[in-house]
Amino acid sequence: MFTLYTESMPKTKAPAKAKKAKKGASVPHADASEHKTAERIMETVLKEQSVEASTERLDQWITIECPHCAEGSELHVIADMDGQSIDQDCTVCCRAYVAHIEIDDGEAHVGVEAA
């Protein structure tokens, strides 16, 4: 059987309570300055997002022709694809081809060649 000795255990102090700020107390100058800076940054970010949202982005389906069997298919082109080359297989003859994408003044140009 075990005996529990509580008298020999050191007593610890309770953690100190945090002081509450008084209602209506003024915010320290440094905090107010940080708050204003954060507000300005958020306003800038929101303005940039609204400009980006109002800008029309290229999003088109371009008809291309397989260089092997001349079968037509469509390629989805977005603005971020400018200058890219995409390797694909024809859905009819299964042979590989490369589609080169160039975007000029909001218009997509796609060149296709056998791979």
VMD Tcl script that builds the backbone (N, CA, C; Angstrom):
set m [mol new atoms 345]
animate dup $m
set s [atomselect $m all]
$s set {name element resname resid chain x y z} {
  {N N MET 1 A 0.836 -1.168 0.000}
  {CA C MET 1 A 0.000 0.000 0.000}
  {C C MET 1 A 0.887 1.240 0.000}
  {N N PHE 2 A 0.397 2.310 -0.652}
  {CA C PHE 2 A 1.178 3.531 -0.766}
  {C C PHE 2 A 0.608 4.615 0.128}
  {N N THR 3 A 1.511 5.445 0.638}
  {CA C THR 3 A 1.094 6.557 1.472}
  {C C THR 3 A 1.441 7.838 0.740}
  {N N LEU 4 A 0.528 8.762 0.727}
  {CA C LEU 4 A 0.730 10.028 0.027}
  {C C LEU 4 A 1.097 11.092 1.045}
  {N N TYR 5 A 2.249 11.736 0.841}
  {CA C TYR 5 A 2.702 12.798 1.729}
  {C C TYR 5 A 2.529 14.129 1.021}
  {N N THR 6 A 1.631 14.928 1.492}
  {CA C THR 6 A 1.389 16.216 0.866}
  {C C THR 6 A 2.147 17.338 1.545}
  {N N GLU 7 A 2.576 17.144 2.770}
  {CA C GLU 7 A 3.254 18.200 3.502}
  {C C GLU 7 A 4.634 18.495 2.931}
  {N N SER 8 A 5.307 17.502 2.364}
  {CA C SER 8 A 6.662 17.706 1.880}
  {C C SER 8 A 6.717 18.335 0.487}
  {N N MET 9 A 5.589 18.423 -0.187}
  {CA C MET 9 A 5.573 18.994 -1.529}
  {C C MET 9 A 5.622 20.514 -1.434}
  {N N PRO 10 A 6.524 21.156 -2.226}
  {CA C PRO 10 A 6.606 22.617 -2.168}
  {C C PRO 10 A 5.357 23.240 -2.778}
  {N N LYS 11 A 4.954 24.314 -2.176}
  {CA C LYS 11 A 3.790 25.027 -2.687}
  {C C LYS 11 A 4.246 26.025 -3.744}
  {N N THR 12 A 3.455 26.124 -4.809}
  {CA C THR 12 A 3.794 27.072 -5.881}
  {C C THR 12 A 2.795 28.210 -5.868}
  {N N LYS 13 A 3.264 29.345 -6.341}
  {CA C LYS 13 A 2.391 30.513 -6.413}
  {C C LYS 13 A 1.496 30.399 -7.633}
  {N N ALA 14 A 0.318 30.901 -7.509}
  {CA C ALA 14 A -0.593 30.948 -8.650}
  {C C ALA 14 A -0.059 31.974 -9.640}
  {N N PRO 15 A -0.226 31.714 -10.934}
  {CA C PRO 15 A 0.264 32.681 -11.923}
  {C C PRO 15 A -0.441 34.020 -11.753}
  {N N ALA 16 A 0.322 35.060 -12.004}
  {CA C ALA 16 A -0.217 36.415 -11.866}
  {C C ALA 16 A -1.245 36.663 -12.953}
  {N N LYS 17 A -2.320 37.330 -12.582}
  {CA C LYS 17 A -3.370 37.644 -13.548}
  {C C LYS 17 A -2.951 38.851 -14.373}
  {N N ALA 18 A -3.295 38.783 -15.658}
  {CA C ALA 18 A -2.979 39.899 -16.545}
  {C C ALA 18 A -3.898 41.065 -16.212}
  {N N LYS 19 A -3.354 42.250 -16.277}
  {CA C LYS 19 A -4.146 43.439 -15.994}
  {C C LYS 19 A -5.018 43.750 -17.196}
  {N N LYS 20 A -6.240 44.085 -16.932}
  {CA C LYS 20 A -7.165 44.443 -18.000}
  {C C LYS 20 A -7.037 45.926 -18.306}
  {N N ALA 21 A -7.147 46.231 -19.572}
  {CA C ALA 21 A -7.097 47.644 -19.974}
  {C C ALA 21 A -8.425 48.290 -19.636}
  {N N LYS 22 A -8.367 49.522 -19.255}
  {CA C LYS 22 A -9.578 50.255 -18.926}
  {C C LYS 22 A -10.340 50.565 -20.203}
  {N N LYS 23 A -11.655 50.541 -20.081}
  {CA C LYS 23 A -12.462 50.895 -21.246}
  {C C LYS 23 A -12.238 52.359 -21.571}
  {N N GLY 24 A -12.098 52.641 -22.855}
  {CA C GLY 24 A -11.905 54.014 -23.283}
  {C C GLY 24 A -10.469 54.489 -23.137}
  {N N ALA 25 A -9.574 53.569 -22.723}
  {CA C ALA 25 A -8.174 53.964 -22.581}
  {C C ALA 25 A -7.583 54.199 -23.959}
  {N N SER 26 A -6.687 55.131 -24.062}
  {CA C SER 26 A -6.107 55.453 -25.362}
  {C C SER 26 A -5.107 54.382 -25.779}
  {N N VAL 27 A -5.016 54.151 -27.090}
  {CA C VAL 27 A -4.083 53.194 -27.647}
  {C C VAL 27 A -2.712 53.848 -27.693}
  {N N PRO 28 A -1.673 53.128 -27.305}
  {CA C PRO 28 A -0.339 53.726 -27.368}
  {C C PRO 28 A -0.012 54.180 -28.792}
  {N N HIS 29 A 0.844 55.182 -28.910}
  {CA C HIS 29 A 1.172 55.795 -30.205}
  {C C HIS 29 A 1.713 54.767 -31.199}
  {N N ALA 30 A 2.575 53.858 -30.770}
  {CA C ALA 30 A 3.164 52.874 -31.679}
  {C C ALA 30 A 2.088 51.955 -32.250}
  {N N ASP 31 A 1.144 51.530 -31.418}
  {CA C ASP 31 A 0.066 50.659 -31.894}
  {C C ASP 31 A -0.826 51.391 -32.889}
  {N N ALA 32 A -1.103 52.646 -32.648}
  {CA C ALA 32 A -1.936 53.430 -33.561}
  {C C ALA 32 A -1.252 53.579 -34.909}
  {N N SER 33 A 0.053 53.798 -34.892}
  {CA C SER 33 A 0.823 53.939 -36.134}
  {C C SER 33 A 0.814 52.632 -36.912}
  {N N GLU 34 A 0.990 51.505 -36.232}
  {CA C GLU 34 A 0.963 50.195 -36.891}
  {C C GLU 34 A -0.418 49.923 -37.484}
  {N N HIS 35 A -1.451 50.324 -36.757}
  {CA C HIS 35 A -2.818 50.120 -37.225}
  {C C HIS 35 A -3.070 50.915 -38.510}
  {N N LYS 36 A -2.615 52.168 -38.553}
  {CA C LYS 36 A -2.794 52.994 -39.752}
  {C C LYS 36 A -2.019 52.416 -40.933}
  {N N THR 37 A -0.809 51.924 -40.675}
  {CA C THR 37 A -0.002 51.319 -41.736}
  {C C THR 37 A -0.697 50.076 -42.286}
  {N N ALA 38 A -1.228 49.252 -41.397}
  {CA C ALA 38 A -1.933 48.043 -41.828}
  {C C ALA 38 A -3.161 48.399 -42.663}
  {N N GLU 39 A -3.871 49.448 -42.282}
  {CA C GLU 39 A -5.035 49.885 -43.046}
  {C C GLU 39 A -4.635 50.344 -44.447}
  {N N ARG 40 A -3.538 51.088 -44.553}
  {CA C ARG 40 A -3.067 51.554 -45.867}
  {C C ARG 40 A -2.667 50.375 -46.753}
  {N N ILE 41 A -2.022 49.392 -46.167}
  {CA C ILE 41 A -1.609 48.210 -46.934}
  {C C ILE 41 A -2.840 47.465 -47.438}
  {N N MET 42 A -3.832 47.284 -46.587}
  {CA C MET 42 A -5.052 46.585 -46.998}
  {C C MET 42 A -5.786 47.347 -48.094}
  {N N GLU 43 A -5.824 48.670 -48.016}
  {CA C GLU 43 A -6.460 49.463 -49.067}
  {C C GLU 43 A -5.746 49.264 -50.397}
  {N N THR 44 A -4.414 49.238 -50.376}
  {CA C THR 44 A -3.627 49.029 -51.595}
  {C C THR 44 A -3.907 47.655 -52.191}
  {N N VAL 45 A -3.942 46.634 -51.351}
  {CA C VAL 45 A -4.203 45.272 -51.820}
  {C C VAL 45 A -5.597 45.176 -52.437}
  {N N LEU 46 A -6.586 45.769 -51.787}
  {CA C LEU 46 A -7.944 45.724 -52.313}
  {C C LEU 46 A -8.063 46.460 -53.639}
  {N N LYS 47 A -7.352 47.579 -53.802}
  {CA C LYS 47 A -7.362 48.303 -55.076}
  {C C LYS 47 A -6.743 47.451 -56.175}
  {N N GLU 48 A -5.615 46.793 -55.880}
  {CA C GLU 48 A -4.957 45.944 -56.871}
  {C C GLU 48 A -5.858 44.790 -57.277}
  {N N GLN 49 A -6.558 44.197 -56.325}
  {CA C GLN 49 A -7.457 43.086 -56.641}
  {C C GLN 49 A -8.614 43.547 -57.518}
  {N N SER 50 A -9.147 44.734 -57.264}
  {CA C SER 50 A -10.264 45.207 -58.075}
  {C C SER 50 A -9.811 45.513 -59.499}
  {N N VAL 51 A -8.607 46.036 -59.672}
  {CA C VAL 51 A -8.071 46.298 -61.012}
  {C C VAL 51 A -7.848 44.979 -61.732}
  {N N GLU 52 A -7.296 43.996 -61.031}
  {CA C GLU 52 A -7.035 42.690 -61.623}
  {C C GLU 52 A -8.332 42.009 -62.026}
  {N N ALA 53 A -9.361 42.141 -61.193}
  {CA C ALA 53 A -10.645 41.512 -61.488}
  {C C ALA 53 A -11.324 42.165 -62.686}
  {N N SER 54 A -11.121 43.451 -62.891}
  {CA C SER 54 A -11.770 44.144 -63.999}
  {C C SER 54 A -11.006 43.978 -65.317}
  {N N THR 55 A -9.755 43.505 -65.262}
  {CA C THR 55 A -8.957 43.295 -66.463}
  {C C THR 55 A -9.406 42.010 -67.156}
  {N N GLU 56 A -9.724 42.114 -68.444}
  {CA C GLU 56 A -10.130 40.929 -69.195}
  {C C GLU 56 A -8.901 40.083 -69.496}
  {N N ARG 57 A -9.055 38.792 -69.248}
  {CA C ARG 57 A -7.951 37.869 -69.487}
  {C C ARG 57 A -8.317 36.951 -70.650}
  {N N LEU 58 A -7.322 36.589 -71.419}
  {CA C LEU 58 A -7.533 35.707 -72.558}
  {C C LEU 58 A -7.929 34.320 -72.064}
  {N N ASP 59 A -8.999 33.797 -72.601}
  {CA C ASP 59 A -9.494 32.466 -72.259}
  {C C ASP 59 A -10.281 31.974 -73.477}
  {N N GLN 60 A -9.580 31.235 -74.366}
  {CA C GLN 60 A -10.188 30.844 -75.635}
  {C C GLN 60 A -9.971 29.360 -75.916}
  {N N TRP 61 A -10.851 28.819 -76.757}
  {CA C TRP 61 A -10.661 27.493 -77.320}
  {C C TRP 61 A -10.259 27.707 -78.777}
  {N N ILE 62 A -9.080 27.220 -79.149}
  {CA C ILE 62 A -8.546 27.389 -80.497}
  {C C ILE 62 A -8.624 26.040 -81.219}
  {N N THR 63 A -9.157 26.050 -82.434}
  {CA C THR 63 A -9.212 24.830 -83.233}
  {C C THR 63 A -7.855 24.614 -83.894}
  {N N ILE 64 A -7.301 23.422 -83.699}
  {CA C ILE 64 A -6.019 23.072 -84.315}
  {C C ILE 64 A -6.201 21.795 -85.132}
  {N N GLU 65 A -5.243 21.544 -86.001}
  {CA C GLU 65 A -5.317 20.388 -86.888}
  {C C GLU 65 A -4.086 19.510 -86.686}
  {N N CYS 66 A -4.312 18.213 -86.549}
  {CA C CYS 66 A -3.199 17.271 -86.376}
  {C C CYS 66 A -2.337 17.276 -87.639}
  {N N PRO 67 A -1.010 17.413 -87.491}
  {CA C PRO 67 A -0.148 17.435 -88.672}
  {C C PRO 67 A -0.011 16.059 -89.346}
  {N N HIS 68 A -0.453 15.007 -88.672}
  {CA C HIS 68 A -0.322 13.651 -89.223}
  {C C HIS 68 A -1.566 13.218 -89.996}
  {N N CYS 69 A -2.746 13.373 -89.355}
  {CA C CYS 69 A -3.978 12.871 -89.981}
  {C C CYS 69 A -4.948 13.985 -90.367}
  {N N ALA 70 A -4.611 15.218 -90.075}
  {CA C ALA 70 A -5.427 16.400 -90.389}
  {C C ALA 70 A -6.764 16.438 -89.650}
  {N N GLU 71 A -6.879 15.678 -88.585}
  {CA C GLU 71 A -8.105 15.705 -87.776}
  {C C GLU 71 A -8.096 16.950 -86.892}
  {N N GLY 72 A -9.231 17.609 -86.792}
  {CA C GLY 72 A -9.334 18.822 -85.989}
  {C C GLY 72 A -9.619 18.515 -84.519}
  {N N SER 73 A -9.077 19.339 -83.644}
  {CA C SER 73 A -9.368 19.265 -82.208}
  {C C SER 73 A -9.230 20.672 -81.637}
  {N N GLU 74 A -9.617 20.826 -80.392}
  {CA C GLU 74 A -9.555 22.153 -79.779}
  {C C GLU 74 A -8.544 22.173 -78.650}
  {N N LEU 75 A -7.891 23.316 -78.507}
  {CA C LEU 75 A -6.897 23.525 -77.461}
  {C C LEU 75 A -7.348 24.726 -76.639}
  {N N HIS 76 A -7.414 24.551 -75.314}
  {CA C HIS 76 A -7.812 25.641 -74.424}
  {C C HIS 76 A -6.592 26.512 -74.146}
  {N N VAL 77 A -6.667 27.786 -74.509}
  {CA C VAL 77 A -5.548 28.715 -74.365}
  {C C VAL 77 A -5.941 29.821 -73.389}
  {N N ILE 78 A -5.068 30.067 -72.400}
  {CA C ILE 78 A -5.262 31.167 -71.465}
  {C C ILE 78 A -4.052 32.089 -71.551}
  {N N ALA 79 A -4.158 33.270 -70.970}
  {CA C ALA 79 A -3.121 34.297 -71.088}
  {C C ALA 79 A -1.774 33.836 -70.543}
  {N N ASP 80 A -1.774 32.993 -69.522}
  {CA C ASP 80 A -0.519 32.543 -68.910}
  {C C ASP 80 A 0.279 31.602 -69.804}
  {N N MET 81 A -0.290 31.152 -70.910}
  {CA C MET 81 A 0.383 30.179 -71.779}
  {C C MET 81 A 1.238 30.832 -72.856}
  {N N ASP 82 A 1.369 32.142 -72.857}
  {CA C ASP 82 A 2.131 32.850 -73.882}
  {C C ASP 82 A 3.560 32.337 -73.935}
  {N N GLY 83 A 4.006 31.952 -75.131}
  {CA C GLY 83 A 5.372 31.490 -75.343}
  {C C GLY 83 A 5.608 30.031 -74.993}
  {N N GLN 84 A 4.569 29.305 -74.633}
  {CA C GLN 84 A 4.744 27.898 -74.264}
  {C C GLN 84 A 4.580 26.973 -75.458}
  {N N SER 85 A 5.173 25.802 -75.341}
  {CA C SER 85 A 4.985 24.730 -76.310}
  {C C SER 85 A 4.389 23.550 -75.556}
  {N N ILE 86 A 3.339 22.962 -76.118}
  {CA C ILE 86 A 2.642 21.875 -75.449}
  {C C ILE 86 A 2.732 20.623 -76.302}
  {N N ASP 87 A 3.214 19.537 -75.701}
  {CA C ASP 87 A 3.269 18.241 -76.373}
  {C C ASP 87 A 1.949 17.522 -76.116}
  {N N GLN 88 A 1.312 17.050 -77.200}
  {CA C GLN 88 A 0.058 16.315 -77.072}
  {C C GLN 88 A 0.031 15.178 -78.066}
  {N N ASP 89 A -0.882 14.238 -77.817}
  {CA C ASP 89 A -1.121 13.148 -78.754}
  {C C ASP 89 A -2.471 13.382 -79.410}
  {N N CYS 90 A -2.560 13.102 -80.693}
  {CA C CYS 90 A -3.807 13.243 -81.424}
  {C C CYS 90 A -4.820 12.242 -80.863}
  {N N THR 91 A -6.058 12.663 -80.705}
  {CA C THR 91 A -7.092 11.779 -80.170}
  {C C THR 91 A -7.566 10.759 -81.198}
  {N N VAL 92 A -7.228 10.954 -82.485}
  {CA C VAL 92 A -7.648 10.027 -83.540}
  {C C VAL 92 A -6.534 9.057 -83.910}
  {N N CYS 93 A -5.359 9.584 -84.301}
  {CA C CYS 93 A -4.275 8.708 -84.765}
  {C C CYS 93 A -3.247 8.400 -83.677}
  {N N CYS 94 A -3.362 9.031 -82.523}
  {CA C CYS 94 A -2.492 8.803 -81.350}
  {C C CYS 94 A -1.028 9.169 -81.575}
  {N N ARG 95 A -0.722 9.915 -82.617}
  {CA C ARG 95 A 0.660 10.331 -82.857}
  {C C ARG 95 A 0.894 11.684 -82.195}
  {N N ALA 96 A 2.131 11.914 -81.795}
  {CA C ALA 96 A 2.477 13.120 -81.032}
  {C C ALA 96 A 2.660 14.335 -81.938}
  {N N TYR 97 A 2.281 15.472 -81.401}
  {CA C TYR 97 A 2.523 16.754 -82.060}
  {C C TYR 97 A 2.808 17.799 -80.996}
  {N N VAL 98 A 3.380 18.936 -81.437}
  {CA C VAL 98 A 3.706 20.034 -80.529}
  {C C VAL 98 A 2.924 21.268 -80.975}
  {N N ALA 99 A 2.252 21.902 -80.012}
  {CA C ALA 99 A 1.514 23.136 -80.287}
  {C C ALA 99 A 2.290 24.288 -79.657}
  {N N HIS 100 A 2.691 25.261 -80.471}
  {CA C HIS 100 A 3.414 26.448 -80.002}
  {C C HIS 100 A 2.412 27.599 -79.873}
  {N N ILE 101 A 2.366 28.213 -78.687}
  {CA C ILE 101 A 1.369 29.245 -78.414}
  {C C ILE 101 A 2.043 30.605 -78.277}
  {N N GLU 102 A 1.536 31.574 -79.021}
  {CA C GLU 102 A 1.985 32.967 -78.930}
  {C C GLU 102 A 0.748 33.843 -78.771}
  {N N ILE 103 A 0.826 34.813 -77.895}
  {CA C ILE 103 A -0.297 35.724 -77.679}
  {C C ILE 103 A 0.174 37.134 -78.005}
  {N N ASP 104 A -0.569 37.790 -78.903}
  {CA C ASP 104 A -0.203 39.129 -79.349}
  {C C ASP 104 A -1.450 40.009 -79.329}
  {N N ASP 105 A -1.416 41.083 -78.550}
  {CA C ASP 105 A -2.535 42.019 -78.428}
  {C C ASP 105 A -3.845 41.311 -78.084}
  {N N GLY 106 A -3.792 40.358 -77.156}
  {CA C GLY 106 A -4.992 39.679 -76.689}
  {C C GLY 106 A -5.518 38.624 -77.644}
  {N N GLU 107 A -4.762 38.313 -78.688}
  {CA C GLU 107 A -5.184 37.305 -79.663}
  {C C GLU 107 A -4.183 36.153 -79.647}
  {N N ALA 108 A -4.703 34.934 -79.576}
  {CA C ALA 108 A -3.839 33.748 -79.513}
  {C C ALA 108 A -3.541 33.237 -80.919}
  {N N HIS 109 A -2.266 32.860 -81.110}
  {CA C HIS 109 A -1.822 32.250 -82.368}
  {C C HIS 109 A -1.184 30.920 -81.998}
  {N N VAL 110 A -1.657 29.829 -82.614}
  {CA C VAL 110 A -1.143 28.514 -82.284}
  {C C VAL 110 A -0.608 27.860 -83.552}
  {N N GLY 111 A 0.650 27.437 -83.493}
  {CA C GLY 111 A 1.273 26.705 -84.580}
  {C C GLY 111 A 1.441 25.257 -84.162}
  {N N VAL 112 A 1.190 24.316 -85.080}
  {CA C VAL 112 A 1.263 22.895 -84.753}
  {C C VAL 112 A 2.268 22.228 -85.697}
  {N N GLU 113 A 3.103 21.366 -85.119}
  {CA C GLU 113 A 4.060 20.602 -85.922}
  {C C GLU 113 A 4.193 19.196 -85.367}
  {N N ALA 114 A 4.594 18.268 -86.233}
  {CA C ALA 114 A 4.777 16.878 -85.812}
  {C C ALA 114 A 5.930 16.777 -84.820}
  {N N ALA 115 A 5.776 15.902 -83.856}
  {CA C ALA 115 A 6.820 15.729 -82.843}
  {C C ALA 115 A 7.720 14.566 -83.191}
}
mol reanalyze $m
mol bondsrecalc $m
mol representation Tube
mol addrep $m
